[in-house]
């Protein structure tokens, strides 16, 4: 076929197409628009209540699992199509807005599944104000819904206003992050070094920045450990977590507590002491019958 013949054929085809549009009128234009218009997003519709979530870590059970599911349930409505990028981005944004989830990504699993890849924040402590649990907090100080309280997380009581927190939104109260860091360090680093560690049941960060005892010899943070037998609280001067600028390394505090437990198994007979004194920890021990004073325990 010569070049001239090919061009003649093209001209005839295009001319016929134009003539059809002109002679047939609006109906032909409607057909063309439908043919050229973008089609509906391909792929099946995926019910979000069947979306695959990450496998639950071992700690996520009971009241914590219920709190997470209650937060996610209203975010998982609708049925976007598998290849609808805009709809999937909206789903990702809704899940990323959950305080429980971090680094959220939506993953397509052909032919007809969606999965969520993310990090689930682990709460380290419970924030209480005037006897009411208002939130949980992870090691970064991110606040999570309080749930129904069926857990054994250490309590951080923010009932007492401190100068550093006055006028500061509770979500940015520096005591929360400092206490959560201590709780995380206790769980992951200190407790594993002991054969039978006492349970950490409370953290007092009211003296953060030495707000109430203007003397650096006293602790910024106290830890409340459960005493065996009567379930009482033994308050030990502790300071910030080591990675957060604490004055004493985790291994030193673990060694001191190990010696304290050898002397007083289960902390029986003790009201508290000091986990920062590697050589004078015996001098800081207080019998449970001895009344606590500000000089003994700082802010309490």
Backbone torsions as a table, in degrees:
resi	resn	phi	psi	omega
1	UNK	NA	130.4	-179.4
2	UNK	-77.5	163.6	179.1
3	UNK	-60.8	-39.7	-179.8
4	UNK	-63.1	-40.9	179.4
5	UNK	-63.9	-42.1	179.3
6	UNK	-60.4	-43.5	179.7
7	UNK	-66.1	-36.2	178.7
8	UNK	-62.7	-43.0	178.8
9	UNK	-61.4	-44.3	179.9
10	UNK	-60.0	-43.8	-178.3
11	UNK	-62.5	-42.5	-179.7
12	UNK	-64.2	-41.8	-179.5
13	UNK	-64.3	-50.0	-179.3
14	UNK	-63.3	-41.5	179.4
15	UNK	-62.5	-41.1	177.6
16	UNK	-63.6	-39.2	179.0
17	UNK	-62.6	-45.8	179.8
18	UNK	-64.6	-41.7	179.8
19	UNK	-62.2	-39.0	178.4
20	UNK	-61.1	-45.4	179.9
21	UNK	-61.3	-40.5	-177.2
22	UNK	-70.6	-43.9	-174.1
23	UNK	-78.2	-39.9	-177.5
24	UNK	-77.4	-34.7	173.8
25	UNK	91.3	-150.3	-171.1
26	UNK	-57.1	-34.3	-179.0
27	UNK	-61.6	-39.4	178.9
28	UNK	-65.3	-41.5	178.0
29	UNK	-63.2	-37.2	178.8
30	UNK	-63.5	-39.8	178.1
31	UNK	-63.3	-43.0	179.9
32	UNK	-63.2	-43.2	-179.7
33	UNK	-61.5	-41.8	179.3
34	UNK	-64.1	-37.3	-179.7
35	UNK	-69.4	-37.0	-176.5
36	UNK	-88.0	-18.2	-177.8
37	UNK	-67.8	147.2	177.7
38	UNK	-63.7	139.8	-179.6
39	UNK	-78.8	168.3	176.8
40	UNK	-62.0	149.1	-179.4
41	UNK	-52.6	128.8	-177.1
42	UNK	-73.5	166.9	176.6
43	UNK	98.2	157.6	-178.3
44	UNK	-73.1	157.9	172.9
45	UNK	-77.9	135.7	-176.6
46	UNK	-112.5	118.2	176.9
47	UNK	-69.8	119.7	-173.8
48	UNK	-69.0	-19.8	176.9
49	UNK	-73.4	-3.8	174.9
50	UNK	-110.5	11.6	-178.3
51	UNK	-64.8	143.1	-178.5
52	UNK	-81.8	117.0	177.7
53	UNK	-94.8	160.7	178.8
54	UNK	-60.9	152.6	176.3
55	UNK	-60.3	134.0	-177.0
56	UNK	-69.0	128.1	175.4
57	UNK	-65.2	163.1	-174.6
58	UNK	-59.3	-31.1	-177.2
59	UNK	-78.0	-15.8	-174.6
60	UNK	-88.5	92.1	180.0
61	UNK	-154.8	172.5	177.1
62	UNK	59.2	-132.3	-174.7
63	UNK	-65.8	-32.0	179.4
64	UNK	-68.6	-40.3	177.4
65	UNK	-65.2	-41.1	178.8
66	UNK	-63.3	-41.0	179.4
67	UNK	-63.0	-41.2	178.7
68	UNK	-64.1	-47.2	-177.4
69	UNK	-65.6	-36.9	177.5
70	UNK	-64.1	-32.9	178.7
71	UNK	-75.5	-36.4	-175.3
72	UNK	-81.5	-30.1	-171.5
73	UNK	-54.4	-48.8	179.9
74	UNK	-69.7	-13.0	179.6
75	UNK	-87.0	-7.5	-173.0
76	UNK	-114.7	49.7	175.8
77	UNK	-102.9	158.6	177.5
78	UNK	94.5	-179.3	-177.4
79	UNK	-148.6	76.7	178.8
80	UNK	-68.4	158.6	177.2
81	UNK	-82.6	151.2	-173.0
82	UNK	-57.0	-35.6	-175.9
83	UNK	-106.0	14.4	178.9
84	UNK	-87.2	95.6	-175.0
85	UNK	-60.4	-41.0	-177.9
86	UNK	-64.9	-43.5	-179.4
87	UNK	-65.6	-40.1	179.9
88	UNK	-68.6	-34.3	176.1
89	UNK	-64.1	-37.3	177.9
90	UNK	-65.6	-38.5	177.0
91	UNK	-63.8	-45.1	179.5
92	UNK	-60.2	-43.0	-179.4
93	UNK	-64.5	-38.4	179.3
94	UNK	-64.8	-41.3	179.1
95	UNK	-71.8	-37.6	-179.8
96	UNK	-65.6	-22.7	178.1
97	UNK	-76.0	-11.1	177.2
98	UNK	-71.3	131.2	177.7
99	UNK	-65.3	-18.8	-178.4
100	UNK	-75.6	-24.2	-169.8
101	UNK	-112.5	144.9	177.2
102	UNK	-137.8	152.0	179.6
103	UNK	54.7	52.6	-175.4
104	UNK	-80.9	133.2	172.8
105	UNK	-137.8	142.4	175.3
106	UNK	-99.5	131.5	-176.6
107	UNK	-119.4	128.0	174.9
108	UNK	-79.0	136.0	174.6
109	UNK	-126.5	102.5	-175.1
110	UNK	-69.9	146.9	11.3
111	UNK	-92.6	-16.9	-169.8
112	UNK	-151.9	42.5	-179.2
113	UNK	-135.0	153.6	170.7
114	UNK	-123.8	147.2	177.7
115	UNK	-136.2	151.1	179.0
116	UNK	-106.2	129.6	170.3
117	UNK	-110.3	127.4	-176.7
118	UNK	-166.2	172.5	171.3
119	UNK	-109.1	129.5	178.3
120	UNK	-92.6	123.3	-179.5
121	UNK	-68.0	136.0	179.2
122	UNK	-100.4	119.0	177.5
123	UNK	-68.8	139.2	-178.9
124	UNK	-110.5	-23.1	-178.5
125	UNK	-153.2	166.5	-179.9
126	UNK	-113.2	127.2	-178.9
127	UNK	-92.4	126.8	-176.8
128	UNK	-124.2	138.5	175.4
129	UNK	-131.8	121.4	179.0
130	UNK	51.8	43.4	175.4
131	UNK	81.9	0.3	-178.9
132	UNK	-114.7	130.5	176.1
133	UNK	-72.0	120.7	-177.6
134	UNK	-106.4	-19.2	-177.6
135	UNK	-171.6	164.5	164.4
136	UNK	-107.1	162.6	179.9
137	UNK	-139.9	138.1	175.9
138	UNK	-91.0	-176.7	-173.8
139	UNK	-65.9	-18.5	176.6
140	UNK	-89.2	-1.1	-177.3
141	UNK	83.2	9.8	177.7
142	UNK	-73.2	130.0	-178.3
143	UNK	-84.1	137.2	179.1
144	UNK	-121.9	158.6	177.4
145	UNK	-56.5	144.6	-173.8
146	UNK	-72.3	-19.3	-177.8
147	UNK	69.9	-161.3	-175.7
148	UNK	-98.6	7.9	174.5
149	UNK	81.3	5.1	-178.5
150	UNK	-83.4	53.7	179.8
151	UNK	-140.5	179.0	-176.9
152	UNK	-125.0	40.7	179.1
153	UNK	-78.0	146.4	177.2
154	UNK	-63.5	145.8	-176.0
155	UNK	-93.7	136.7	171.6
156	UNK	-117.0	112.0	-176.1
157	UNK	-93.0	118.1	-179.6
158	UNK	-104.8	20.5	-177.8
159	UNK	-63.3	-32.7	-177.5
160	UNK	-85.7	119.3	178.3
161	UNK	-74.9	138.0	177.7
162	UNK	-120.8	151.7	-176.7
163	UNK	-52.8	-39.4	-176.9
164	UNK	-66.9	-23.8	-176.4
165	UNK	-101.9	-5.7	-178.7
166	UNK	-62.4	125.6	-180.0
167	UNK	78.6	0.4	179.7
168	UNK	-96.9	131.2	177.4
169	UNK	-53.8	142.5	-176.0
170	UNK	-57.4	-31.9	-179.0
171	UNK	-65.4	-16.4	179.3
172	UNK	-115.9	16.9	177.4
173	UNK	-62.3	121.4	-175.5
174	UNK	-62.9	-20.7	179.3
175	UNK	-65.2	-30.6	-177.0
176	UNK	-64.4	-52.4	-178.0
177	UNK	-64.6	-41.7	-179.3
178	UNK	-61.2	-43.7	179.4
179	UNK	-68.0	-40.3	-179.9
180	UNK	-64.8	-36.2	177.0
181	UNK	-64.1	-40.8	177.7
182	UNK	-63.6	-44.2	-179.5
183	UNK	-62.4	-42.2	179.7
184	UNK	-65.5	-42.3	179.2
185	UNK	-64.7	-40.5	179.6
186	UNK	-61.2	-45.2	-176.6
187	UNK	-68.1	-42.9	-170.9
188	UNK	-92.1	-26.2	-171.7
189	UNK	-121.5	-44.2	-174.7
190	UNK	-81.9	-53.3	-177.1
191	UNK	-56.3	-39.5	-179.9
192	UNK	-63.3	-15.2	-180.0
193	UNK	-85.2	-4.4	-177.7
194	UNK	-114.6	143.8	-180.0
195	UNK	-67.9	-41.0	-179.5
196	UNK	-139.0	74.7	-176.7
197	UNK	-67.9	140.3	173.2
198	UNK	-67.6	152.9	-178.6
199	UNK	-75.7	134.4	174.1
200	UNK	-80.7	114.3	-174.8
201	UNK	-112.4	-15.2	-179.5
202	UNK	-156.0	152.7	176.7
203	UNK	-134.5	127.0	179.8
204	UNK	-108.9	109.2	179.4
205	UNK	-111.1	18.4	-178.0
206	UNK	-63.5	-24.8	-178.1
207	UNK	-91.6	13.8	-179.2
208	UNK	-54.7	128.7	-174.8
209	UNK	73.2	17.9	-178.8
210	UNK	54.1	50.6	-177.3
211	UNK	-68.3	-32.0	-173.9
212	UNK	-114.0	-19.6	175.5
213	UNK	-127.6	98.3	-174.1
214	UNK	-77.7	60.0	-177.6
215	UNK	-148.8	115.7	-176.4
216	UNK	-65.1	-9.6	176.7
217	UNK	-73.5	-18.0	178.9
218	UNK	-95.0	162.5	-172.2
219	UNK	-84.6	145.7	173.5
220	UNK	-78.1	-26.7	-177.3
221	UNK	-137.0	136.7	173.2
222	UNK	-110.7	148.5	173.7
223	UNK	-114.4	137.1	177.7
224	UNK	-102.4	115.8	-177.1
225	UNK	-106.5	141.6	-178.1
226	UNK	-73.5	128.2	179.0
227	UNK	-89.0	131.8	179.0
228	UNK	-66.7	154.0	177.6
229	UNK	94.3	-76.0	-176.4
230	UNK	-99.2	-3.9	178.9
231	UNK	70.6	14.8	179.1
232	UNK	-71.2	175.0	-178.5
233	UNK	-107.4	128.9	172.4
234	UNK	-103.7	121.6	-178.4
235	UNK	-96.4	121.9	179.4
236	UNK	-116.4	135.3	172.8
237	UNK	-68.0	134.6	-168.6
238	UNK	-133.1	-46.5	-174.2
239	UNK	82.5	175.3	179.8
240	UNK	-62.1	163.9	173.1
241	UNK	-60.1	149.1	-176.5
242	UNK	-55.9	-44.6	-178.1
243	UNK	-71.5	-12.7	-179.1
244	UNK	-103.9	16.1	177.0
245	UNK	98.0	16.5	179.4
246	UNK	-64.1	152.5	-175.6
247	UNK	-77.8	-13.4	-174.3
248	UNK	-131.4	136.3	-179.1
249	UNK	-70.2	155.5	-178.0
250	UNK	-59.1	-44.0	-178.4
251	UNK	-61.5	-35.8	178.2
252	UNK	-66.7	-45.8	179.7
253	UNK	-62.6	-39.5	178.6
254	UNK	-63.6	-40.9	179.8
255	UNK	-65.7	-40.7	178.4
256	UNK	-63.3	-46.3	-178.8
257	UNK	-65.2	-34.7	176.8
258	UNK	-62.0	-41.7	178.0
259	UNK	-68.0	-38.1	178.0
260	UNK	-62.5	-43.7	-178.8
261	UNK	-67.7	-31.4	175.9
262	UNK	-67.0	-34.5	179.6
263	UNK	-79.8	-37.9	-178.3
264	UNK	-133.6	83.2	-177.7
265	UNK	-53.1	132.6	-179.7
266	UNK	68.0	10.9	-177.1
267	UNK	64.8	18.4	179.8
268	UNK	-60.7	134.5	178.0
269	UNK	83.1	3.1	-178.2
270	UNK	-111.6	147.9	172.0
271	UNK	-104.0	-21.2	179.0
272	UNK	161.4	-171.3	-178.2
273	UNK	-177.9	-152.0	-176.3
274	UNK	-138.5	120.1	-179.3
275	UNK	-91.2	10.1	-179.3
276	UNK	-101.7	-10.7	-171.7
277	UNK	-100.0	98.7	-175.2
278	UNK	-70.3	-24.7	-178.2
279	UNK	-111.2	-21.0	-174.1
280	UNK	-120.5	27.2	-177.0
281	UNK	-63.9	-31.5	179.1
282	UNK	-63.1	-38.1	-177.9
283	UNK	-66.3	-23.1	-176.1
284	UNK	-90.6	-8.8	-178.7
285	UNK	-67.0	139.5	177.8
286	UNK	-119.7	126.3	175.4
287	UNK	-63.5	150.3	-176.7
288	UNK	-65.3	-22.9	179.3
289	UNK	-79.8	-13.0	-176.7
290	UNK	-84.0	126.8	-179.8
291	UNK	-65.5	142.0	179.3
292	UNK	-79.3	144.7	175.6
293	UNK	-127.7	163.7	177.6
294	UNK	-58.8	-37.0	-179.3
295	UNK	-65.7	-28.7	-178.5
296	UNK	-77.6	-44.6	-168.4
297	UNK	-127.2	17.3	176.3
298	UNK	74.0	-121.0	-172.1
299	UNK	-70.6	-14.5	179.1
300	UNK	-101.9	NA	NA
